[in-house]
């Protein structure tokens, strides 16, 4: 037995010395199909869909048979089964587009010289598209039980997107149901649901009868704001900032507006507002604000570039709760080619009325016309910001010293100011409709030389007017063209002897005013040709903006043609327009609109490139 055991051990050790295949080598040898696939990149077959444009694109993207094109080991039997399944799959896809009586022909062709050795050709005659013949929208719950909700029910039925006579598709049907549900839950009934929905299709008549029933759920009203996640900031102050309309009917837009006010206050890194629909009393449902507080202090550095003033650098320091006062302070250092400034603004938390106390100070050195101006400004008063309107009332002190050849005299002044700005755009960051209006009124006295009264008035307006709709070649995409109109008017009225700080007078020219001219280069021309700020301002602009279509599809680019005109003078009769004309492009980038313009200044007889990011008013 010991001898036999010893012999067995020797035999096992000898077997271990024989050459062995690595796992990867064994797998490759045992799987000839996988080995063949790894050495050939040629597809097993291609799929060619012959159908009208939109149908062809949709089927080509969504047919299940496309997933099997690279399986080189497919035999004729497997491919025949795939073609049978492809016909059924194509019919299902056509049904979702509203084609319920299509004619399909599937062929398998040999293509030895093609991308693959075989081609599956699917010929589609979609037939008549199905149209909506009847729509029935019903309601249950409180919205169906009160007479005051009748107007709301009628409005929802009127706004139903998939109307009688329109083509029926599964996507359109789903969108109509979800859009109507969002409309129902946007006001008073946030817990509304779809109870039943039915689409009855008569393929022989190419008609679809639609019906849907919505349950509104109970009516809700805003209750108190409950802030969660706060540590250092006063929740009552957050209530005054949010301004949730406690006691009024639930409105999703008002909730989003309150959320935006909190988010933009600077006190939080993130804010999320929800209505507590689990509360026992729907007529006093709490609004839950889940917040993540911002640091007490932070420093923000920024760099940028504009064609007006070249590269720029900014450094901001923010203190969200100043010692003793408890106010919020924002201080900024700003440097670019023509302007250097240092300023700070302190503001209190708004009161219940929405008004807040603020004070501000600024030192600035800038190029103004042909002169360099060193100036200072102190300001203090009250301000209020609402959803569309900002207003302020304040006292302001200004002084300015001019440097250059034969400069205007230094001056200082004290004034009482009222500012009002209204924004009524469809989109605050990239508007395509609506308008914005800004007014500034001031009355004061000069403090240098003879003390004389003056008034200052400034107004600006921008409006967007629809100018038709641009469609893609297949009609599935559309976006509106528009005309942008812009104007500015300013008047500084005082005796000729009044020494008014040049920072209160007017200059124009640049990216956002009169293109084709350098920044703030249009002003009053003095004897000798030097340019200074003037007492009267007029600017007008018209611009046509049109979406750009490439290869039959609407892109994120737009083309523009514009004419700008502006003038500054010390007397109304001396106003003489400086005109700029040009073309440009707009790009709807993921982070905001980008504006590129090439303008020709008629007066200076030169071209100028203007580049700007974002929209502000």
Helices and strands as residue ranges (DSSP letters): H 2-16, H 23-30, H 32-39, E 46-50, H 53-62, G 64-68, H 76-96, E 103-110, E 118-125, E 131-140, G 142-144, G 147-149, H 150-158, H 170-185, E 193-202, E 207-215, E 222-228, H 235-242, H 252-263, E 268-275, G 282-284, E 285-293, E 297-306, E 310-319, E 328-336, E 339-347, E 355-368, E 371-385, E 389-403, E 411-425, E 434-446, E 453-471, E 478-493, G 502-504, E 524-525, E 531-532, E 536-550, E 553-569, G 572-574, E 578-589, E 592-601, E 606-613
